[in-house]
Amino acid sequence: MHLPLNALRAFEAAARHLNLTRAALEMHVTQTAVSQHIRKLEDRLGKPLFRRLPRGLALTDEGQALLPAVSDAFTRIEAAMDQIRESRPREVLTVGVVGTFAVGWLLPRLRHFQQAFPFVDLRLLTNNNRVDMAGEGLDYAIRFGDGAWHGTHAHRIIDAPFSPMCSPALAQGLQQPADLARLPLLRSYRADEWSAWFAAAGLDCPVLRGAVFDSSLTLAEAAAQGAGVALLPVALFTRELQQGRLVQPFALELHRGSYWLAHLQSRSPTAAMQAFERWLQEQAKPSLRSPPDVDTPFGSLANG
């Protein structure tokens, strides 16, 4: 017997919500499609399943009789599929990742990965962009730079241009880039970033008086607390911008590198590695301007 699964799914969603619009949103289809599925099911049964009311729906006696059986069937199917997925042997995947990228980009998406690939036992090790992949036993490293690291294959994830960011209070006195010279300019271990940004703005770099940080996370927190102005990758601090903890006073951005997913060329990709890379590429699509890959048996040892 051929079961009209799509029609039954539409019926179950509509019966749960007693509203065609909400059922359509849940199923990611149009309200018309839900209505058509239900109508076909009613035609097949020769009985109405809903009464159409001015506001929403009401189940008929036939609909009330059918709903528990349909709901139970879908629950059992879902449970069986979950059991099959969980029965797959779990595979450990160890990824070293720059702390800024982990907090600002990866963690908000991590739940989606875990739901999609429950067989992967993901282990994240954060760092400040300096890693020894072989020595630390990493399957992958997510790093900032030009993608040219000795003995690795690297795939670009996202571009991350830098721009000055500061607290709203400090931003009030900033009308033009030259005004930055009056404030402490917080620095990272990449000592030439401010001079490069001022050069892009057509200005001489002022004397740098701000503290030096080895992590963009602590650099950003210092800026949010009013310690000075920091050059930060805007794409990784959108949450702080939306919350109003940080402000980007000028639109000018400095392109100094991208974030890359790298693995040793001597490392044979596992199923977990392939799943993680495909997922990461899919998540990063809106962020990339172009998708080059870099193979560098003897590239520069950039620390980014």
N, C-alpha and C positions, 0 to 999 in steps of 0.2 A: 504493500500500500504506500503510495507516494504521499508524504506528509508535507503540507505547505508551510515550511519552517519560517519563511519570511513573514507570511501572513499571521502565523501564530505568535511570532515575536512582536509584531505590530499590535496584535490584540492584547498581549500581556502588558506591554508598555502603556498602552492607552487605558487599560483597566486599572493599572496601578496608579496612574496620574489622574484618571478621569478627565483627561484634557489632551486633545490631539496635538496642540502646539508643543506642549512639553514632551509628549511621546516622540514627536518628530525631532526635537532638539537632541534627545537622548540617543536616537538611532542615527543621527546625522543625515536625515533625509528630509524631504519636504512634507508639509502637512497633507498635501494632496496624495503623496505616495502612501502615507499611513492610511488615509481614508480608503484608497483603492484596495490595499491589502485586506483591510477589515471587510470591505464590501464583498470581495471575492470569497473570503472565509464564510461570511454569512450566506452567500449564494450556494456555496458547497454544502453547508449544513441545512440550508432551507429554513433557517431560523434567524431572527434578529438577535444580536448580542448586546447592543447598546440602544438606549433611548437618547436621542439628541435633545438636549435641553438648551434654553437660551444662554446659559453659562455652563459649558462643559458637557459631561456625559453622565449617564447612569446605566448600570448594568441591568440587563433583563434577567429573568430567572435562568434562562439558558446560559447567559454570560457568567452569572454567579456560579453555575454548576461547572462550567468549563475552566474557569480561572485557576482553582487550586491544582488541578491536574497539570495544566500548562506550566504554572509557576514551579511546581515540584519537578517537572521534567527538565526545565532549563537549569534549575539548581543542581540536579544530579549530573547533567551533562558538564556543567562548569566544574563541579567537584572532581569528576573523572578526568577532565583535561588537566586540572591542576595537579592531580596525583601523578599523571603520566609525565608532566613537565618536571615535577620534583623527583621522579624516579631516575632521571638522567644523572649520571655521576657528576658531582660537583667538581669544578676545575678552578684551581687557584690562579688568579691573575694579579700580579704585583706591578703597580704603576707608581713611579716617582713623579711628582708633579710640583711645579712652582706654587708656593703657598698662595700667592695672589690669584693665580688662575683657578686654584682649587676652590677658594672661598667665593671669588667673584663670578665664576662662570660654571664650573663643574658641579659643585654641590647643589645648586638649585635644580639641576637636571638629573641628579643621580638617582632619584626615586624612579624615574622613567626607565632608566637602564636596568635597575634591579627587577622591576616588574617584567620587562621584556626578556631578560636573560637570567632567570633564577638559578641556572646551573653554574653561573660564574660567581666564585667566591672572591670578590674584589678586595684588594688590600692596597690602600693609598699611603704612600710615604711622602710627606711634604719636605721641600728643600728650598734653598734660595738660588736655584738655577745651576748649582755646581753639583754634578752627580758623576758617579762611577758606575755605569750600568752593569758591567760585568761583576765588579767587586760587590755591589749591593744586591745582585741577583734580580735585577729588574727585567720584566718582560717589555715594558715600555717606559719612556720618560717623556713627559710633557715639559718643554723648555721654551724659553724666550731667546730669540736671536735671528740668525739668517738661515738656519737649517743646515749649516755646513759643519758637522761634527764628525770627527775621525771615525771611520769604520761603521757608520750608521746609514740607515735609510730614513728619511724624514718626510712627513706629509704635513703641509701647512693646515692649521686648524682655523685660526682667525688672525686678522691684522689687529694691532693694538697701538694706534697712534697716541702720543702723549700730549697733554695740554695742562696748563697751570690750573690747580684746583685749591680752594681754600674755604674757610668758614664763611658763612654769610656776613658776619660782622666785618671781617677783613675785606670782603669783596665790595663793601659799600664805598670805599675810598679809591677804587680802581676804575678809572675812566679810559685809560689807554695803556698799552704794554709798558711804556716808560715808567709808569707809576709803580711797577713792581720793584724798582730799585730802592724804594723807601721801606720795603718789608723784608723780614728774614726769608731767604729762599732755601727751603729744606732740600737736602741733597741725598741721592742714593750713591751706591758704590760706583755707578757709572758716572765718572766725574765730569764728562764733557756734555751732558744733556742740556744744562741751562745755557751754556755758550752756544750750542747748536740751535736752541729754540730762539734765543735773542737774535742770532744771525738770520734766521728765517723771518723774523719780524723786522729786519733791517736796522737793528740796534746793536750797540756794543754791550757786552755782558757786564753788569755791575759787579762790585766786589761781593762775593758770596759769604754770608754771615750765618747761615742756618746750620742746624745740626745735620749729621750724616747718619743714614740708616742703611741697614743691609737687607731690608724687606719693605716692599711697597705697602704691605698691610700696616706696619707700624708707622711708615711715612704718612699714609693717608689718615691714620688716627690722630697723629700729631697735628696735621693740617686741620682736621675737623675740630680739634680742641683749641684752635687759634694760635698754634705755635709758629705758624708761617705759611708760606705758599709752597705747594709740592707739585712737581711734574709727575702726572700719573696717567696710566692707560685708561682712557675714559670708558671704554667698553667693559671694563672689569669693576667699575664703581658706579654703575647706573643706579643701583639700589640706594647708595648714599646720596646721589643727586636727587632721586625721587623723594627721598625722605627729607631733603633740605639740610642735611648735615654738611654737605659739601656743595660748592658752587663752582661752575666753570666760567670765569669772568670773560674769557676771550675765546673766540672760535678757532684761532690758529692752532693747528696740531702738528706735532713733530713725528715723522715716521722713522722709527729706529729699528724696527724688527717686527716679527710676528711670533705667535705661539705655534709650536710644531709638536707633532707626535712622532717620536723617534724610537727605533729599535735597532739592535745590533744586526749587521748584515749576516753574521754567523748564526743568528737565532732563527730557527724554523718556526713560522707562525702556527700557533695552536688554535683550536676552535674558539677558545675564549678570547684570544688576541684578535682573531678575525671578526668576532662579534663586536668587540669593543671598538675596533677601528671603523667598521661599517656604521655603527651607531654614532660615533663621534663625527664622522663625515656628514651624516644626515643632519645632525643637530647643528653643525657649523655652516650649512649651506647658505643661510641668509647673511652670514657675516663675511663671506669671502668675496673678494672682487675677481679673483682668478685662482685656479687650482693647481699650481705647479707642484711637482714632486722633486725632491733633491736626493740624489745618490752621491755620497761623498766618501770614497775610500780613503782619501787623504786631504780632507777639507780643513778649513781654519778651525781652531779650537775656541770659537766665540763663546763667551759666557753670558752675553745678553743682559 
